[in-house]
Amino acid sequence: MIKVIGLDGTTWYLNYFQILCIEQIPETKILLNNKQYYLVKDSVESIQKQIVAFLHSCVVPEERELLREREMI
């Protein structure tokens, strides 16, 4: 999930896997798979950083475990 702030100050948590595209117009428009969109204060760059951090958190624990197993052999 990524956290975004709406133009009215409302906080939303969006499922990254539902995002179809992100556009800067000058506010940021997030289009979801169901064709709903949200206008948010967050920049495209800050949303990208959240996505990278989310994906990193999903992958890194497994890599750490593999490294530990290799060190034990």
Secondary structure, 3 states (H helix, E strand, C coil): CEEEEECCCCEEEECHHHEEEEEECCCEEEEECCCCEEEECCCHHHHHHHHHHHHHHHHHHHHHHHHHHHHHC
